[in-house]
C-alpha cells in the first residue's frame, strides 16, 4: 500500500468517526464539536489537493511507506 492510499483511508475513517461522534442522532454521539474535526480533515484534504503536500504523507514516507504514483 502506498502513502497516498494510507492518507486517504485514514482521512475517510476520521471523517466517518467524527460524524458518528458529532451528529446528535448517532448512537455514538458525544458532542457536536466533533464536527469541527470533520471540517479540519476536509480543509487539510483541500489544501493538499492544491499544494500537493500533506504532512501525514511525508511522515509515512519517512516511516517506510512506498511513495504513491
N, C-alpha and C positions, 0 to 999 in steps of 0.2 A: 504494500500500500504506500502511496506517495504522500508527501507532506501536504499537498493541497487537498487531497481526498480526506485526510485526517482532520484538517481545519474545517472543512465543510460539514463533516459528520459531527464534530464536536459543536459547531455553531448550531446545527439543526437540533441536537439534543438539548443544548442550553435554551434555545427558543421554546421548544416544547415543554421543558421542565418549568421555565419561568412563567409560561402561560398557564400551566396546571396549578402553579402556586399563586398566581395573581388574579385569576378570574373567579369571581365570587361563586359561581355555580359549580365549580370543580370540587370533587371530594377531597382534593389535596390542598384546598385554598388555605393560605396563610395570611397574606396581606396584599393589598392592591399595588404596593410599591414594587413588587416583583416584576410588574410590567415595565418598570424603568430599566430593568436588566435586559428585557427583550429589546427595548429601544437601543440600548448600548450595543448589543450584539449586531443589530441591524445597521447602526451607524458605522460600526467597525467594518462590516462586510461592504458597505457602500464606499467607504474611503479606500479600502484595499482594492476595490474594482477600478477606481480612478488612479491611485498611486502605484498599484502593482506591488505593494509592500504590506506585509502583515507580520506583526511581532511574533505571534504564535508559530507561524510557518518558519520564521528564522530560527526560533528556539528548537523546533522539531528537527530542522536540518542539522543543527549543532549536536542534537542528541542521536543523530544517525539515521533519521528517516530519509528515504530517497527523495530527490527533488522531482517535482512534477514536470509535466510536459511544457 
